Amino acid sequence: MVRTIQAISRLGLQIAIRQRYVKKLKTNLYEIRSIQGNNIQRGIYFHLEESNYFITHGFTKKTDKTPQREIDHAKSIRDGKIRRHRDEEKL
């Protein structure tokens, strides 16, 4: 997964999307795809601010379709993190 993140950082998001390292799931919610042999790992992340991104969690996936429970879990983490971040900015 770390190698995939490094490749995304080096190539840029648009090229990473074209090369299928990254898949947009929902508004401000993306999936990182890392394949090493038969091992398929996924990580879900979102953009927080400027050049800061936040990885919500990772999981092993057997099919191309992302399970809805993983998306819901990531959305919950994203919404809480953004809410806390905005509250901290107000202080």
Helices and strands as residue ranges (DSSP letters): H 2-11, H 13-18, E 22-26, E 29-36, E 39-49, E 52-60, H 68-90
